[in-house]
């Protein structure tokens, strides 16, 4: 009688609007679902006839729905929705397994499921049957609930062997569910192909909108989905602290000419989100831009240092010591022959517009830049590695471009095997006194074979002994392993870049091909000693992941960064003069805090603020050479505006990077102030990079005020 009262109440309600097609699908699916459930149900405890406790709904439902006068009517729609919901409640009450939203999503028609908005998937939760949200009619939602409940009556699936699954265990297991089941339709794991470059078969449904979790715990043995929507990884390095010159007068670090961080920050901001602070490496943002630093006159001395001391824009009580290094630029006519191996990730995770398709276009640009006697090889990896193109002279450009065009995504990611194959191929085609380089292009996901950062680091360290350099190019989002990219590049005598647009590919692989491909020095290290008579404290801006021990500077066995033809490297210190109110550290109670070492107090060094030293090795050599530059009052300017234009712009970029990475020193320095400083020092800006930077500052300002 309770049901009759409920139906009587419902009959007085205004039915919701629904399209004729939706009503027809709802009626047909609902009748089939409930009739099948009725016929196949196991007898409920205490019910000898084998009916479910909720079978009165079917008893009322079936005759009514079989009447032609109800088909397509508003009353039919009125009855479908509440009855389906009532049945769901009754089935749940009687101990049937709890379902989750992915199984409901799997029962929506493909066309309707595609309308569902993507939702961020967090930790797995058990949820009670609920009406799915999204752009789906209420009738279709009811059918989805009913069908999902029906699927739950199928025999339970055996839990997959944990040893056969990877990081995506639950996803992989879902693909093994019976064909046509809701969970199988909702699975997103792609099947591994037979060989690299083959497109895998897959079927998936868009995730449903979030459904509130149920307090009911999941049934024992129930498989939990674990989908991490954002697997991007970055090295966790805290900002450099303020150091006292009295106790720690020497700063040592490795050169860094990478640019990946700037492109990653740009991608985040143009996508409408502030970047992860861990993704911001200030030195890479500064060094992203071309600067007109004075360079050396010839290759005998590959570097020239230019130092400027200026007031700090964000702190009137400190100064900036700006150290600009310019490498010798090899003339194109004298560039050595290149032996390049393209190591290309064609795994299933690369099947996105900003991954493999962009990668292929980027390499086409690069091939068009190479000389006719250069050689190119192509190795792909996805589960296992394969040689797509043996060493081929660029004179046969059409053959190389055709091999690039044929690349297709598919499979899991076994990068270690691909790295081995690529280095072996580079060794076979080794060019003496030439450029021998592996160019790894990936989204950074290595999940098959040796995949820890440490394992891959050891492989790369062994391979670099053969004189083969490494360039790492990152593509795409959501899966980027930036931490691993940095590890491989830093330990493979190479560099890392992030390609988010074809314009970035043009900049990195064409316009800056000389610095990307042709090294002029390896193991480049910097060491700055501050004069305690003049400077009380200092802070190195950036280079956190490139820090070295003081004793590493003179140790030629310690690896460091490499610099290519025409590369520029900029390092900026915020320094606190002796007696400034900005000094943060108290004088030492014990020790000789007020005593200056004899060498520093010598009249020859009395006017010096600091002493800059650089060590480097020429290509192919094992012993390093030393370049030194003293810094004195002659390097100082009285105002920010008096500093050279490129110095001011690089300082604006440094301020922006620090603000994005939440460095306290620039908390009170606004985005507008950064934009003003950059705009006033933009200069000619031939390629528009600096104008784009101003756009990013404005985006960050707007996003930070949300």
Buried (B, 14 or more C-beta within 10 A) or exposed (E): EEBEEEBEEBEEEEBEEBEEEBBBBBBEBBBBBBBEBBEEBEEBEEEEEEBBEBBBBBEBBEEBBEEEEBEEBBEBBBBBBBBBBBBBEBBBEEEBBBBBBBBBBBBBBEEBBEEBEEBEBEEBBBBBBBBBBBEBBBBBBBBBBBBBBBBBBEEEBEEBEEEEBEEBBBBBBBBBBEEEBBBBBBBBBBBBBEBBBBBBEBBBBBBBBBBEEBEEEBEEEBBEBBBBEEBBBBBEBEBBEBBBBBEEBBBBBBBBBBBBBBBBBBBBBBEEEBBBEBBBBBBBBBBBBBBEBEBBEEBEEBBBBBBBBBBBBBBEEBBBBBBBBBBBBBEEEEBBBBBBBBBBBBBBBBBBEBBBBBBBBBBBBBBEBBEEEBBBBBBBBBBBBBBBBEBBBBEEBEEBBEBBEEBBBBBBBBBBBBBBBBBBBBBEBEBEEBBBBBBBBBBBBBBBBBBEBEEBBEBBEEBBEEBBBBBBBBBBBBBBBBBBBBBBBBBBBBBBBBBBBEEBBBBBBBEBBBBBBBBBBBBBBBBBBBBBBBBBBBBBBBBBBBBBEEEBBBEBEBBBBBBBBBBBBBBBBBBBBEEBEBBEBEEEEEEEBEEBEEEBEEEEBEBBBBBBBBBBBBBEEEEBBEBEBBBBEEBBBEEBEEBBBBBBBBBBBBBBBBBBBEBEBBEEBBBEBBBBBBBBBBEEBEBEBBEEBBBBBBBBBEBEEE
